[in-house]
Amino acid sequence: MSAGKRYIERIQDDRQVWLDGELVTNIPGHPDFRGTVQSIASVLDLQEDPVLGPQLTFETETGAKANLAYLVPTAKEDIVRRGRSFKIWSDATFGVMSRIAGYYRSQITGLYINRNLIDQEQPYYAERIVNYFNYVRDNDLLITSAGHDPQIDRTKPAHELGDLYTAVRIVRETEDGIIVRGAKLIATGGAYLDEIIVSPLARKTAAEKEYALLFVVAVNTPGVHQISRESFASNEEADHPLSSRYDEMDTMLVFDDALIPWERVLVKEDPDTLWKLRTDYVSSGYGQHEIVVRLVSKLEFVLAVAVELAESIGITKFAHVQEKLAELAFQVESIKALWHASEHNASLHPLGVWLPSKPELVTAKNLGNQYYPRAIEILQQLSGSGMLQVPSRLSELHGPLGPHLQKYYRGAERNAEERIKLLKLSWDLVGSRLGARHELYERFYAGDPARTYAGQYLEYDKRGLLARARSAFA
Ligand SMILES: Cc1cc2nc3c(=O)[nH]c(=O)nc-3n(C[C@H](O)[C@H](O)[C@H](O)COP(=O)(O)OP(=O)(O)OC[C@H]3O[C@@H](n4cnc5c(N)ncnc54)[C@H](O)[C@@H]3O)c2cc1C
């Protein structure tokens, strides 16, 4: 059985995914999930492709094949190999799918590599992360995360909200594990994937000790509910080429006294240790590498759509159009350069592993928050009303008004069918509900930009340049 088929089979389990107020009992067969399940399955199958497979996998110590996101890079070339494999996977979905290519798989690899970081504080951690790493790697599992407490009132920490169980905390402990209650947002892809990493993104204070948990949960754990947002999926592939295939879905997780077995509890009620892990670059850097590569795929896709749009109505000869297309090319080349620089400047860590260079990756990620909305704005500017001028169904080309459509919807050196398809793709990227979600995603998915930018400033090594500049005025 192929990897994709195995995936489809295993997600037909007891997961509690709620959509439109109803429990979805068969994710692969449900019209709002079916198309995306097929996309994920086909990407997983690439690992068995005779040409691409060897570029996406490696041989583990047992001789089995595993996804390269789980490769521990003991040589500099391994970093490059990892990056190349992320690009192949991201390209397979034009960078639109964010949770299959290895973001959180890589994060687990990082936690595994630096497994002894918190030996003093949480002595059981090392053994548990080793077992978990082997489990997800050897079963080719797909992972997402949920790190935020419900918004409610952002001026108050969780313990001051009146109800102790809004954010996730332990209700009681048993021989088997911890019983947790509360909610977490957002788990992108949670409805489709296998595993979720649950831990706060923001730093917890000593007063919020109870909320300082890091655990990993199987999506089908009893008592774990996922409340889906409205579906943006379409079943009309010809009219909605992206929405019909790539609605990853975002869910709010509700833990209704769910049992998390001890072997899945990685940090328990320990804010400082959690922050130590969170700010440890070995633990997070491999995931950051993946998100930058995926961004390249997505920006390349937007650039290609923009060029096609402009060419389709012959506007590429106008200088301001060339300027806008060049801006999109700057975006692609800047992020690509930062990606490659992070690999070129990779360093050997005392643990014996190679790490992609951090400043380049942080810069690329932060630029992405601005680049993507700007790229979408440029697509709007280049399209004018074009994206809206399409008939609601591509099939109308062959209906009673077909001859009119052939005449009035054609483009410059494009027939009507080619142009309508392009415009439908553009609208799906820019104006559809999926498109709007993607703009929000790229702004926020890795944290509030206001605070991640501030974080870059605070962490930035300014000493050398300040010393030089001061020599000019001291
Ligand atoms: C489409 C999408 C998918 C996502 N997928 C995931 C996922 O898979 N996993 C995951 O963990 N997260 C995911 N996220 C969540 C993401 O991590 C958060 O959106 C992001 O960290 C911001 O948090 P928030 O949405 O709670 O907004 P808030 O933190 O509530 O911020 C809202 C506004 O209030 C301001 N604000 C709030 N609190 C403060 C403060 N203390 N100081 C200053 N300003 C403040 C912010 O600047 C911002 O303008 C996703 C988000 C989106 C939009």
The ligand as a Gaussian input file, in Angstrom:
#p B3LYP/6-31G(d) Opt

LIG

0 1
 C       -4.470000      31.401000       9.383000
 C       -3.704000      31.219000      10.658000
 C       -3.177000      29.969000      10.959000
 C       -2.482000      29.760000      12.150000
 N       -1.969000      28.525000      12.440000
 C       -1.376000      28.309000      13.633000
 C       -0.898000      27.004000      14.006000
 O       -0.993000      26.049000      13.249000
 N       -0.360000      26.863000      15.225000
 C       -0.256000      27.897000      16.108000
 O        0.237000      27.701000      17.212000
 N       -0.685000      29.119000      15.784000
 C       -1.244000      29.342000      14.579000
 N       -1.706000      30.588000      14.268000
 C       -1.823000      31.553000      15.358000
 C       -0.725000      32.539000      15.414000
 O        0.327000      31.990000      16.129000
 C       -1.333000      33.749000      16.106000
 O       -2.316000      34.287000      15.250000
 C       -0.322000      34.816000      16.407000
 O        0.640000      34.329000      17.298000
 C       -1.002000      36.027000      17.047000
 O       -1.779000      35.632000      18.131000
 P       -3.323000      35.915000      18.160000
 O       -3.932000      35.546000      16.862000
 O       -3.850000      35.291000      19.374000
 O       -3.432000      37.483000      18.230000
 P       -3.184000      38.372000      19.517000
 O       -1.915000      37.980000      20.190000
 O       -4.394000      38.355000      20.370000
 O       -3.004000      39.781000      18.857000
 C       -4.103000      40.513000      18.300000
 C       -3.721000      41.993000      18.252000
 O       -3.547000      42.479000      19.591000
 C       -2.224000      42.943000      19.823000
 N       -1.794000      42.403000      21.118000
 C       -2.353000      41.352000      21.785000
 N       -1.694000      41.137000      22.929000
 C       -0.708000      42.039000      22.986000
 C        0.338000      42.291000      23.923000
 N        0.475000      41.575000      25.024000
 N        1.212000      43.275000      23.646000
 C        1.093000      44.001000      22.516000
 N        0.114000      43.812000      21.589000
 C       -0.757000      42.842000      21.826000
 C       -1.387000      42.324000      18.690000
 O       -0.274000      43.149000      18.348000
 C       -2.388000      42.235000      17.541000
 O       -2.452000      43.470000      16.867000
 C       -2.348000      30.828000      13.062000
 C       -2.874000      32.081000      12.750000
 C       -3.535000      32.283000      11.562000
 C       -4.093000      33.645000      11.266000

